[in-house]
Amino acid sequence: MLIAVAVFPEVEELDFAGPWEVLAAWSRMAPGDGVEVVTVADEPGPLTCAKGLTIVPGRTWAELAPVDVLVLPGGRGSIAQLEDPAFLERLRDVAATGTLMTSVCTGSLVFAAAGLLDGRPATTHWASLDHLARLGTGVQVRPDDRFVDDGMVVTASGVSAGIDMALHLVARLHSVERAREVRRYIQYDPQPPV
C-alpha cells in the first residue's frame, strides 16, 4: 500500500507532519503490513512551510507511482491550489483511479474546488467552514466533526485533527487493534493542559 502525503510551499506543518507521523509509525512498527509512506511535491528540492520549516519532499508528482491513499494538507499554500486548473485536474485524475482521497484543514477546500466534495459531507478548519460551503456543489459542511469519512473521501478539520484522521485510516485499512498500537507507539493521548 502506497500512501502519499502532498507537500507544497507554505503547507501547514502539523497538517502534514501529524498524519505522516501516524502513517510512518505504522509502516515502521508493522513492516509486514506492506505500507510505504512518501511525501510528494511539484518540484524536487527544499520548500518552506507556513511557519518557516524547510523540508525536502521524497518524490515529485512526475515520479509518483499510482497511490492507494493521498493525504492533502492545508495551509496558506493551498490558496494557490484553489485557482490552479492543472493541480485540480491532477486531483481529479488521482481520485478517478480509486485512490482514497484524504485532506486535513483547508486541503478540503481544494478538494471542493476540484469537485471531489460535490454532494458529500465534509469538514475543514473552523475559520474556513463558510468558504467550504461556497465551493463545489452541495457540499454538506459538518462544523462539529473532527473528521468525516464518506467512503472514498475523508476530510479532517484543522491541524491536529489530521492525527485523529490518520489513526482512523489505520483502523479502516488494517484494524482497530493496529491503530491502538500505533497510538500507543507515538504516545498520543490528547489531554490539553489549557
Stockholm file with secondary structure:
# STOCKHOLM 1.0

chainA/1-194         MLIAVAVFPEVEELDFAGPWEVLAAWSRMAPGDGVEVVTVADEPGPLTCAKGLTIVPGRTWAELAPVDVLVLPGGRGSIAQLEDPAFLERLRDVAATGTLMTSVCTGSLVFAAAGLLDGRPATTHWASLDHLARLGTGVQVRPDDRFVDDGMVVTASGVSAGIDMALHLVARLHSVERAREVRRYIQYDPQPPV
#=GR chainA/1-194 SS CEEEEECCTTCCHHHHHHHHHHHHHHHHHCGGGCCEEEEEESSSSCEECTTSCEECCSEEGGGCCCCSEEEECCSTTHHHHHTCHHHHHHHHHHHHTTCEEEEETTHHHHHHHTTTTTTCEECCCGGGHHHHHHSSSSCEECTTCSEEECSSEEEECSTTHHHHHHHHHHHHHTCHHHHHHHHHHTTCCCCCCC
#=GC SS_cons         CEEEEECCTTCCHHHHHHHHHHHHHHHHHCGGGCCEEEEEESSSSCEECTTSCEECCSEEGGGCCCCSEEEECCSTTHHHHHTCHHHHHHHHHHHHTTCEEEEETTHHHHHHHTTTTTTCEECCCGGGHHHHHHSSSSCEECTTCSEEECSSEEEECSTTHHHHHHHHHHHHHTCHHHHHHHHHHTTCCCCCCC
//
